[in-house]
């Protein structure tokens, strides 16, 4: 298909443009040559009229009965002529008429009578004129000799297809027609040479192994090809990063799942081997706890996978304060077991544009972390309020505790997957804050980590863009 080839398309565009410009130049040159030939023919008639004005009566009579051939050259004339393309091969006989001051004809070419031009009125001034005689166009030039009192009028048949004009056009068009095939070959070769970097790039990508994702290098690429090479290298870099993250995620997930599964197996073996019903029940309860932990870990891994794939989730305006209350109720049992006092400060008017299930998971993870890693008898504070900045309104969601906290060196790593700060004895998978960070990122929010209550513990603050409701339409009064 012609349109599928850049090389052919460029060649057609370039040659078409050149041919179009050449055609315009040829037409312009032809019109210019026609005008110049017309001016030359008029000047020739003026010279002939001036020559006739100098002749006496006898010479005029002799010349009137003779044939006046005004052609510059005749085809088949002098041997060895350079070129005959601009010869005047068509008839160019000139007729004349000389009148006295009182209008009496003293000499004239007899064919003028047959043409009906013998008694034509004489123009009052010297100059050229075109007229139709016997159905044919003639050029006429009138010369008034004030010294002798004679008026000389010369007639010549108009030849609109002058060989001279055709010869000029042929001389202009012939080199263009000869050069066009040569130019096509040069354009084809030049475009092919210019597109060589694209072939090199396609060959480099085609030969690339699936496990080789390093940047493509084709040497000094032209400026037009460099953006394509850079875009491909950026894509390869993102793909490599994605694969590395997937491999790390798979390895960490396998490691994290291996521990509870091993514990479940051990407790199941203890339950099978233990004859004491009480100890057997205790082992089975631990099996259930291990299954619950594995199920929660699997749910968190699936949630992270959904977020990593940038799955499109429906969003709607919601009040995070209500979801914070639900999360607090859901984690009330865990807080009571550790005698942790949880307080809630919410601005119920604050709204964000998000998905309620994910925001509920965000609150649940924040509270679960604060309670799990908090001290027995400690405090946890949950707050939702609106803050203003020069750019836009923000809804701030924060969870603070007064637990042991995290070393400053570990703060920036808390949102990494499977990372657990040193010194923590509570069971966990290290995915809670990672899920919080991914949910926040999904809805355009930011996460900040800092010191919690009473100068210790951990504080997690998530800043969401506030939901901006469209202005309600003003009701038009009823007619």
Helices and strands as residue ranges (DSSP letters): G 2-4, H 6-53, H 57-64, E 68-69, E 93-99, E 105-108, H 111-115, E 127-133, E 136-145, E 150-157, H 163-194, H 196-206, H 223-273, H 277-308, E 316-318, H 320-330, H 332-337, E 341-346, E 352-354, H 356-372, E 379-388, E 393-401, G 408-413, H 432-442, E 446-451, G 453-455, E 458-465
